[in-house]
Amino acid sequence: MMNKHPFKIDEDGLIEFTQRLIQTPSLSMQEEDAANLTAKKMREIGFDEVAMDPIHNVVGHIYGDDPEPELIFNGHMDHVPPGDMPAPYSGRITGGSKYGVKGRVIEGRGACDMKGALASMIYGVKALKDSGVRLNKTFVMTAVAREEMAMGEGILRLLERGGLKGKMAVSGEATRLQTHLGHRGKLEFTVRVKGKTAHASNPSRGINAVYKMCDFIKDMRKHYELPSHPMLGDCTFTVIDIVSGPGRLGPITPDWCEIALDRRYLPEETAASVQKEIEALIVERRKKDPDFNATVEMVKDFPPLYCSEEERIVAIIRKAREAVLGDRGKFSVWKFGVDGTFIQRAGIPCAGFGPGDERFAHTPEDHIPIVDLISSCEVYAEIIRRACCS
């Protein structure tokens, strides 16, 4: 399908700005420089209003005839530590063949997750404004801080204290230019087993908490049945940490052992219902072993996201994609969690569309294909036009 409203993308400006964002380190809680760079660019291209809050969230408005916000674009500026990534802040342009990608890519920490998308969203607005299109409805763009901390601190501040409103939203996290409808939620629990110390030379006089924990983990792996979702997929659990004490400074059997348990969950579940399942497994283990004594505590809850295929924003994304790329693409979901879940929970339907492949997020191969960058930029402009010009 031919796009009836073609937008001229400032490709050189888009590529250069993406490089500058990558070249600006912005670890969580260290986003000020990236926020200043983002806010400056948004003002340059003609956002009607650009504001920054105390934790360096950046919010831009383009006002339509109706001042009530219609559409929100959401992205984040922070990135995870570079780890062993070579030249993490280079923003270097190179061939994509080593990543299995045709054409050129931009390398660097945060390229895929998600500075490329941020730049693309901003330059999508530029393309729209350069085309002379006038908005009837108000558009809002959010570039938030502290997303990688996986607690939603940045976006929740905007939703709960910053007055962020809208009728629909797009998360720009990497989707390979497909439409994403959500992701599983993430719960993290601390399971603590209690034992009894004894001299390591005579361990039978104690209760080794590590051994008891091993028995519990075996029970979970054998007996814990998990639900599945036709779109979001199977739920999972995994142990992501284990510690015990008093420790190895003395020859003593441990009288406590803790695990951090990661459990992915579905919209029809709740944190409370999942915790009850784990508590039930503890009860069953105690029936088998009267010396087993354990507790469970929830320490993190990153909610699931599921945006119905019937929502207007889903139709807008798919029609915009068809207008630009020739077809409506496929539905999919993220493996990881995105801030869109908090937007959806606030009553604003949120679906995903973005450049890049999430498989490369948080890895030494972090990159963004330039062809994706440009294509997503044009799709973003078309999404805004379809949502805010009718």
Helices and strands as residue ranges (DSSP letters): H 11-22, H 32-45, E 49-52, E 58-62, E 66-76, E 93-95, G 97-99, E 104-107, I 111-115, H 116-130, E 137-144, H 153-160, E 168-171, E 179-180, E 182-183, E 185-194, G 203-205, H 209-223, E 228-229, E 233-234, E 237-245, E 256-265, H 271-288, E 293-302, E 305-306, H 312-325, E 331-332, H 340-345, E 350-352, G 358-360, E 367-369, H 370-388
